């Protein structure tokens, strides 16, 4: 009896101590933290409305006014509803992962065939245009020359010739709003879940390409703080020369010019003037950028920038040596000729239909005609040819959607420009590495989609286990999630190898046979492991 009374007294003392002393401890901790804040000098009292307090994680625990805290509760049935939604999304991911993987392997097989044939048939022609090479794959190396002016639209910067591309980047020193959040979750009795989300905004001063007036900032004290000089257009622009010639007799189109890389920053040898605001005084900095301040000197913007200061940099790509690999074609009639033999240009070298029988090869004229006909097709047209038609359109809707959305990535073609002098072997080595990288990137995307989809289809099962109380449900759910993860991994491996084998059946039968062999070995290994586990369990 005495022991029972003693236990009750101790319990009452514990309860009293907990409820009486906890607020005092909280106040002591808070006062101690406030003292530390005053001592370390990290908080700017001028901006207590939001910005500088955000870096302190402990302060947010005491409901700083800049932090928005949202608490939501999900009961078991709501969680099951979300799990069934995840199940539906998982089915959709699986449906779309299969055509992504299949079309990627199909594209890769075509691309490898195209590269192999192109490397054998490609002619190294130097830099001379010869109409005998029209509609054939060529590798040409020569000088790239801009013969027409290029002019910036916002500043008085212009090159009469010798400049292929002129890029301008105009930045404004301004506040940026960055929204951050942290979420904590806690399991509740009966399979529910409490979720607490804390959201806050951070504001930083930085040079930004573009301009945001800040009127939509969530912190009212920062709205309207951003400004810029009147008439100045912030952002990045690129201007190209109207006519770029290559070698002796070739003209570059927009596709070739876009692939040219390199260039240098430059400074003008005359006073810089902004077309929209001629009053700005620009000062050249050591970083080869021009600084200006509205109503002041640019030197101040360079040494100690303030909100509203601007800076601009110019990047020019001048005449250079380049190498082109692609299909040589005659340039359009609207372009004036470069040499006595006419003008040539380049188009994509693509796969054409050939007879599978080596005894019936294509004639040279017939091959040229087919190559040119394929080269002039747009990528949407090529994607349209791959679409399933008729009643099969409904059965392969996912394949058609993937074809339409990724027509630019799924078209195998050779049309590459290198900003240096390279041999044919070097060019094709680079093309092979680029094709392999693209193949593995898309493969990885397809595998991730399939793996995630398989995991999501089991969401109702793993969520249902959470109904068990006292942490048992969370343990069983985690264990089930691990089992589902292993299962999804093995299924993804098997399906991926099967898709690779099926895709290669049409273009590389030997590769397909090897893939089927690997698939059989993987399935056999899984069955052996499962059988060994069952025997050991018995």
C-alpha distance (Angstrom), angle and dihedral (degrees) to the residues before:
residue distance angle dihedral
X1 . . .
X2 3.82 . .
X3 3.79 90.1 .
X4 3.82 90.9 52.9
X5 3.82 91.2 51.1
X6 3.81 90.3 48.3
X7 3.81 91.3 51.6
X8 3.82 91.2 50.5
X9 3.81 91.8 49.7
X10 3.82 91.6 50.1
X11 3.80 91.3 48.3
X12 3.80 92.2 49.8
X13 3.80 90.5 48.5
X14 3.80 91.3 50.9
X15 3.80 92.7 49.9
X16 3.80 92.1 47.6
X17 3.82 92.3 48.1
X18 3.80 92.0 49.2
X19 3.81 96.7 51.3
X20 3.82 96.0 36.6
X21 3.79 101.1 44.1
X22 3.80 102.1 35.7
X23 3.84 95.1 75.9
X24 3.82 89.7 47.1
X25 3.81 91.3 51.4
X26 3.77 90.2 47.5
X27 3.80 91.2 51.2
X28 3.81 91.5 47.8
X29 3.81 91.3 49.7
X30 3.80 91.6 47.2
X31 3.81 93.4 48.0
X32 3.78 90.2 47.7
X33 3.78 90.8 51.1
X34 3.81 91.6 47.9
X35 3.81 89.5 52.2
X36 3.79 90.3 51.5
X37 3.79 89.9 51.1
X38 3.79 91.3 52.1
X39 3.79 91.0 49.3
X40 3.78 100.6 45.9
X41 3.81 92.8 51.9
X42 3.80 93.9 -144.3
X43 3.79 95.6 128.0
X44 3.77 118.7 82.0
X45 3.79 107.6 -145.3
X46 3.78 90.7 -156.8
X47 3.79 91.3 68.1
X48 3.80 103.2 39.0
X49 3.79 88.0 135.1
X50 3.71 93.6 79.4
X51 3.71 131.4 -48.5
X52 3.75 115.8 69.9
X53 3.83 96.5 37.4
X54 3.76 90.7 61.9
X55 3.79 96.4 79.5
X56 3.82 92.9 66.0
X57 3.78 111.1 86.9
X58 3.82 95.0 -171.3
X59 3.80 93.3 53.6
X60 3.79 91.3 59.8
X61 3.80 88.8 63.1
X62 3.80 88.9 67.9
X63 3.80 94.5 58.4
X64 3.79 100.5 -99.9
X65 3.83 105.4 -158.8
X66 3.81 92.4 -120.4
X67 3.81 91.5 62.8
X68 3.81 119.6 85.1
X69 3.79 111.8 -154.2
X70 3.80 120.5 -162.8
X71 3.79 123.2 -173.7
X72 3.78 120.3 -165.6
X73 3.77 131.2 177.2
X74 3.78 126.0 -152.8
X75 3.77 119.0 -166.5
X76 3.77 122.7 -150.6
X77 3.80 95.2 -93.1
X78 3.81 92.5 50.9
X79 3.80 89.8 51.2
X80 3.79 90.4 50.4
X81 3.81 89.1 50.7
X82 3.81 90.2 53.5
X83 3.80 89.6 46.4
X84 3.82 91.2 55.7
X85 3.82 88.7 49.2
X86 3.81 87.9 53.4
X87 3.80 88.0 49.8
X88 3.82 90.7 56.9
X89 3.82 91.8 46.5
X90 3.80 89.4 49.4
X91 3.81 91.4 54.3
X92 3.82 89.6 51.0
X93 3.83 91.4 49.7
X94 3.81 91.2 51.0
X95 3.81 91.7 48.1
X96 3.80 91.9 53.0
X97 3.81 96.7 39.3
X98 3.82 91.7 63.6
X99 3.85 96.5 58.7
X100 3.81 90.7 41.6
X101 3.80 90.1 56.1
X102 3.80 94.6 41.0
X103 3.81 96.3 46.5
X104 3.80 90.4 45.6
X105 3.81 91.8 53.7
X106 3.79 90.0 45.2
X107 3.81 90.2 50.6
X108 3.81 91.2 46.1
X109 3.80 92.4 51.5
X110 3.82 90.7 49.6
X111 3.79 91.4 46.0
X112 3.81 93.3 51.6
X113 3.80 90.3 49.2
X114 3.80 90.4 48.4
X115 3.81 93.1 49.1
X116 3.79 92.7 48.1
X117 3.82 93.4 50.4
X118 3.80 93.2 39.4
X119 3.79 92.7 53.2
X120 3.82 89.7 52.9
X121 3.82 96.7 43.6
X122 3.82 99.5 36.8
X123 3.81 114.4 113.7
X124 3.79 122.5 -146.3
X125 3.81 103.1 -139.0
X126 3.80 104.4 168.6
X127 3.80 107.8 -138.4
X128 3.82 101.2 -50.5
X129 3.80 120.8 113.0
X130 3.80 112.9 -133.1
X131 3.79 119.6 175.4
X132 3.82 89.9 -146.6
X133 3.82 87.1 73.6
X134 3.78 94.0 53.7
X135 3.82 114.3 130.6
X136 3.79 92.3 14.0
X137 3.84 129.8 107.5
X138 3.81 111.1 -98.7
X139 3.79 140.3 176.4
X140 3.79 111.8 -144.9
X141 3.81 131.0 -179.8
X142 3.78 122.7 -169.1
X143 3.78 148.8 118.7
X144 3.80 120.3 -60.6
X145 3.82 113.1 -143.5
X146 3.80 130.9 -175.8
X147 3.81 107.5 -147.2
X148 3.82 99.0 173.4
X149 3.82 129.1 65.3
X150 3.78 123.9 -92.9
X151 3.80 119.0 -157.6
X152 3.79 135.2 -176.3
X153 3.80 114.0 -124.3
X154 3.82 97.6 -144.6
X155 3.82 104.0 37.4
X156 3.80 137.7 40.4
X157 3.81 91.8 -103.6
X158 3.80 117.1 128.1
X159 3.80 140.0 155.1
X160 3.79 118.5 -157.3
X161 3.80 91.1 -158.4
X162 3.78 141.3 -23.1
X163 3.82 95.6 60.1
X164 3.81 117.2 102.0
X165 3.81 98.5 180.0
X166 3.80 132.4 11.0
X167 3.81 117.2 -163.2
X168 3.80 123.7 -170.1
X169 3.81 126.7 -169.0
X170 3.82 118.0 -168.8
X171 3.81 116.8 -171.4
X172 3.81 132.8 -172.9
X173 3.80 124.8 -152.5
X174 3.79 103.0 -125.7
X175 3.78 147.7 136.9
X176 3.78 118.4 -81.7
X177 3.79 122.8 -157.4
X178 3.79 116.0 -141.2
X179 3.79 117.6 -175.9
X180 3.77 116.7 -151.1
X181 3.77 133.3 179.5
X182 3.77 142.3 -177.5
X183 3.79 126.3 -156.9
X184 3.79 131.0 -160.6
X185 3.80 123.2 -169.7
X186 3.78 130.2 -162.3
X187 3.79 128.2 -172.1
X188 3.80 115.1 -128.2
X189 3.79 132.9 -158.3
X190 3.79 113.8 -77.7
X191 3.80 97.6 30.8
X192 3.81 96.8 -67.5
X193 3.78 128.3 132.3
X194 3.81 135.6 -145.3
X195 3.79 116.4 -150.5
X196 3.81 123.5 -168.4
X197 3.82 116.5 -167.8
X198 3.79 122.2 -170.9
X199 3.79 115.8 -164.9
X200 3.79 128.3 -173.7
X201 3.78 140.8 159.4
X202 3.79 129.5 -123.2
X203 3.78 122.9 -159.2
X204 3.79 122.7 -154.7
X205 3.79 133.7 177.9
X206 3.80 112.8 -128.3
X207 3.80 144.5 145.4
X208 3.80 105.2 -95.3
X209 3.81 130.4 -173.3
X210 3.76 98.5 -132.0
X211 3.77 133.4 24.7
X212 3.81 134.0 -98.7
X213 3.79 116.4 -175.5
X214 3.80 89.6 -155.0
X215 3.80 94.4 -129.9
X216 3.81 89.3 130.5
X217 3.83 95.0 51.3
X218 3.79 111.7 128.0
X219 3.80 92.7 -139.5
X220 3.80 104.6 75.1
X221 3.80 92.7 -154.5
X222 3.82 90.1 67.1
X223 3.79 97.7 46.1
X224 3.75 111.1 112.9
X225 3.80 93.8 10.5
X226 3.81 93.2 112.6
X227 3.79 118.6 81.7
X228 3.80 140.3 159.2
X229 3.81 136.7 -167.0
X230 3.77 114.1 -78.3
X231 3.79 114.9 -100.9
X232 3.83 94.9 19.0
X233 3.79 116.8 127.9
X234 3.81 111.8 -149.7
X235 3.80 121.5 -154.8
X236 3.80 140.5 59.1
X237 3.80 126.9 -60.1
X238 3.79 134.2 177.7
X239 3.79 124.9 -158.9
X240 3.82 123.7 -169.5
X241 3.75 131.9 -159.8
X242 3.79 114.9 -97.1
X243 3.81 92.0 -128.2
X244 3.80 126.9 28.0
X245 3.79 118.2 179.6
X246 3.78 126.8 -159.4
X247 3.79 128.6 -157.9
X248 3.79 116.7 -39.4
X249 3.77 109.4 -29.4
X250 3.83 105.3 -3.6
X251 3.81 131.8 113.2
X252 3.79 123.4 -158.6
X253 3.78 119.9 -133.4
X254 3.79 128.0 -154.4
X255 3.82 92.5 -86.3
X256 3.79 92.0 58.9
X257 3.81 95.1 41.8
X258 3.81 91.6 51.4
X259 3.81 91.0 56.9
X260 3.80 93.7 52.9
X261 3.79 110.9 104.0
X262 3.77 138.0 -177.2
X263 3.77 128.9 54.2
X264 3.79 134.4 144.6
X265 3.76 140.7 -105.4
X266 3.77 112.9 -104.6
X267 3.78 141.9 -172.8
X268 3.78 126.3 -139.5
X269 3.80 120.4 -119.3
X270 3.80 92.9 -140.4
X271 3.83 134.3 57.4
X272 3.79 111.1 -69.1
X273 3.79 114.9 -125.3
X274 3.79 128.8 -170.9
X275 3.81 109.3 -139.2
X276 3.80 92.2 -145.0
X277 3.81 96.4 46.3
X278 3.79 116.7 21.7
X279 3.82 92.6 177.2
X280 3.79 94.1 73.7
X281 3.81 113.4 107.7
X282 3.78 111.3 -144.9
X283 3.79 124.5 -151.9
X284 3.82 122.4 -164.5
X285 3.80 113.7 -129.1
X286 3.78 130.4 -154.2
X287 3.82 88.3 -104.8
X288 3.83 90.0 63.6
X289 3.81 91.3 -108.6
X290 3.79 127.2 124.5
X291 3.83 118.8 -127.0
X292 3.80 129.5 -161.4
X293 3.80 138.9 173.9
X294 3.77 124.4 -156.8
X295 3.80 107.0 -111.1
X296 3.81 93.2 0.9
X297 3.79 145.4 62.0
X298 3.76 124.3 -67.2
X299 3.79 92.0 -129.1
X300 3.79 90.6 72.6
X301 3.81 91.3 52.7
X302 3.79 89.4 51.5
X303 3.82 97.8 48.6
X304 3.82 101.8 34.5
X305 3.81 111.6 8.4
X306 3.79 121.4 -153.7
X307 3.77 133.5 -167.5
X308 3.80 108.5 -70.2
X309 3.81 97.4 27.3
X310 3.80 115.7 131.6
X311 3.77 137.3 -155.1
X312 3.78 132.2 -173.0
X313 3.80 133.3 -163.3
X314 3.79 130.5 -167.8
X315 3.79 127.6 -149.7
X316 3.79 121.7 -171.4
X317 3.80 131.4 -170.2
X318 3.77 107.4 -153.6
X319 3.82 132.0 -168.1
X320 3.78 110.8 -53.0
X321 3.80 147.1 158.2
X322 3.81 117.8 -89.7
X323 3.79 141.9 171.7
X324 3.80 124.2 -137.8
X325 3.80 129.4 -162.6
X326 3.79 116.7 -172.2
X327 3.79 145.9 84.7
X328 3.81 113.6 -44.6
X329 3.81 113.1 -136.5
X330 3.76 137.0 168.7
X331 3.79 111.8 -92.4
X332 3.84 118.1 -112.8
X333 3.80 115.4 -83.9
X334 3.81 91.6 -117.5
X335 3.80 90.4 70.4
X336 3.82 116.1 84.4
X337 3.81 113.2 -116.6
X338 3.79 120.1 -98.4
X339 3.79 100.3 -159.6
X340 3.78 140.7 12.1
X341 3.82 92.0 -91.4
X342 3.79 94.3 55.4
X343 3.77 131.6 -105.6
X344 3.77 128.8 -60.5
X345 3.78 133.7 -160.6
X346 3.81 138.8 177.1
X347 3.79 135.2 -109.0
X348 3.83 135.2 174.0
X349 3.79 118.8 -69.1
X350 3.82 105.7 -137.6
X351 3.78 142.2 175.4
X352 3.80 116.7 -80.7
X353 3.78 130.0 -169.0
X354 3.81 111.9 -94.7
X355 3.77 131.7 179.4
X356 3.84 112.2 -95.1
X357 3.80 88.6 -141.0
X358 3.84 112.4 86.4
X359 3.81 88.4 -152.1
X360 3.83 90.6 68.8
X361 3.81 106.5 52.0
X362 3.79 122.7 169.4
X363 3.78 118.5 -99.1
X364 3.80 117.0 -118.4
X365 3.80 94.7 -109.5
X366 3.79 92.1 46.2
X367 3.80 90.9 48.3
X368 3.83 91.5 49.8
X369 3.77 91.2 50.3
X370 3.81 92.9 50.9
X371 3.81 93.2 45.7
X372 3.80 92.2 51.7
X373 3.79 92.9 45.5
X374 3.80 90.1 52.7
X375 3.82 93.6 44.6
X376 3.81 95.8 56.3
X377 3.81 93.0 54.7
X378 3.79 116.4 104.9
X379 3.80 119.5 -124.8
X380 3.82 92.8 -111.5
X381 3.81 88.6 53.7
X382 3.80 90.9 51.3
X383 3.79 90.4 48.2
X384 3.80 89.5 50.2
X385 3.80 90.9 55.7
X386 3.80 89.5 57.1
X387 3.81 93.9 53.8
X388 3.78 120.7 109.8
X389 3.80 112.2 -115.8
X390 3.77 136.0 -157.7
X391 3.78 120.2 8.5
X392 3.81 90.8 -15.1
X393 3.81 88.5 66.4
X394 3.81 89.8 76.8
X395 3.80 93.2 46.0
X396 3.82 93.3 49.7
X397 3.80 99.9 34.0
X398 3.81 91.1 130.8
X399 3.82 90.9 54.6
X400 3.81 90.8 51.6
X401 3.81 92.4 48.8
X402 3.82 92.0 50.5
X403 3.81 90.5 47.0
X404 3.79 92.3 52.2
X405 3.80 95.8 44.1
X406 3.81 97.3 45.7
X407 3.80 101.4 32.9
X408 3.82 90.9 127.4
X409 3.81 93.2 55.5
X410 3.79 99.1 38.8
X411 3.83 98.0 55.7
X412 3.82 110.8 97.0
X413 3.80 109.6 -145.1
X414 3.81 142.3 141.6
X415 3.77 113.8 -132.0
X416 3.79 108.2 131.1
X417 3.79 133.8 156.2
X418 3.81 121.7 -162.4
X419 3.80 121.4 -161.3
X420 3.81 94.0 -136.5
X421 3.77 142.4 44.7
X422 3.80 109.8 -75.4
X423 3.79 137.1 166.2
X424 3.79 123.3 -120.9
X425 3.80 91.3 -105.4
X426 3.80 92.4 51.9
X427 3.79 90.9 49.2
X428 3.78 94.5 51.1
X429 3.81 92.2 44.4
X430 3.80 87.8 57.4
X431 3.82 91.9 45.8
X432 3.81 90.3 51.6
X433 3.80 92.3 50.8
X434 3.81 91.0 47.4
X435 3.81 91.3 50.8
X436 3.80 91.8 48.8
X437 3.81 92.2 49.1
X438 3.81 92.1 50.5
X439 3.80 91.1 47.4
X440 3.80 93.3 53.5
X441 3.80 94.0 43.6
X442 3.81 92.1 55.0
X443 3.80 90.3 42.3
X444 3.79 90.0 54.3
X445 3.81 91.2 49.4
X446 3.81 91.2 50.9
X447 3.81 92.6 47.3
X448 3.81 92.2 49.6
X449 3.81 91.6 49.6
X450 3.80 92.0 49.7
X451 3.80 93.9 45.0
X452 3.81 92.3 47.6
X453 3.80 91.5 45.7
X454 3.80 92.9 52.0
X455 3.80 90.8 49.1
X456 3.80 92.2 49.3
X457 3.80 93.0 51.8
X458 3.82 88.2 64.7
X459 3.82 93.2 50.1
X460 3.85 93.8 105.2
X461 3.82 90.3 54.0
X462 3.82 96.3 49.1
X463 3.82 91.4 42.5
X464 3.82 93.2 51.1
X465 3.81 89.8 58.0
X466 3.80 90.6 62.9
X467 3.81 91.3 74.4
X468 3.82 90.9 82.1
X469 3.83 109.9 97.3
X470 3.83 134.8 -133.1
X471 3.81 95.1 44.1
X472 3.79 93.4 -61.1
X473 3.80 91.6 109.8
X474 3.81 93.4 51.8
X475 3.81 90.4 49.6
X476 3.81 93.5 48.6
X477 3.82 90.8 45.8
X478 3.81 91.9 51.7
X479 3.81 91.0 47.0
X480 3.79 90.9 48.7
X481 3.80 90.5 47.9
X482 3.81 90.2 53.9
X483 3.81 91.7 50.2
X484 3.80 90.9 47.6
X485 3.82 89.7 49.2
X486 3.81 92.5 54.5
X487 3.79 91.2 45.9
X488 3.82 91.9 49.1
X489 3.79 91.0 49.0
X490 3.81 94.2 53.9
X491 3.80 92.9 44.4
X492 3.82 90.6 49.6
X493 3.82 91.1 51.7
X494 3.81 92.9 49.1
X495 3.81 95.4 46.1
X496 3.82 92.6 44.5
X497 3.81 92.8 53.4
X498 3.82 90.8 45.4
X499 3.81 91.6 52.6
X500 3.81 91.4 48.0
X501 3.80 90.4 51.6
X502 3.81 93.8 48.6
X503 3.80 92.9 47.8
X504 3.80 93.2 50.1
X505 3.82 93.1 49.5
X506 3.81 90.2 83.4
X507 3.82 98.7 46.2
X508 3.83 110.2 18.8
X509 3.83 111.1 25.4
X510 3.82 91.7 175.9
X511 3.80 91.5 54.3
X512 3.81 88.9 47.3
X513 3.81 91.2 53.2
X514 3.79 90.0 50.8
X515 3.81 91.0 48.8
X516 3.82 91.9 51.0
X517 3.82 88.8 50.0
X518 3.80 91.1 52.7
X519 3.81 89.9 47.1
X520 3.80 91.7 52.5
X521 3.81 90.3 48.6
X522 3.82 92.1 50.8
X523 3.82 93.3 49.0
X524 3.82 91.4 46.4
X525 3.81 90.9 50.0
X526 3.81 92.1 50.9
X527 3.82 91.7 49.0
X528 3.82 91.7 48.8
X529 3.82 91.5 50.5
X530 3.81 92.3 47.9
X531 3.81 91.6 48.0
X532 3.81 91.5 49.8
X533 3.82 90.8 50.9
X534 3.81 91.5 50.5
X535 3.83 93.2 48.7
X536 3.81 91.3 48.0
X537 3.81 90.0 49.9
X538 3.77 91.3 54.9
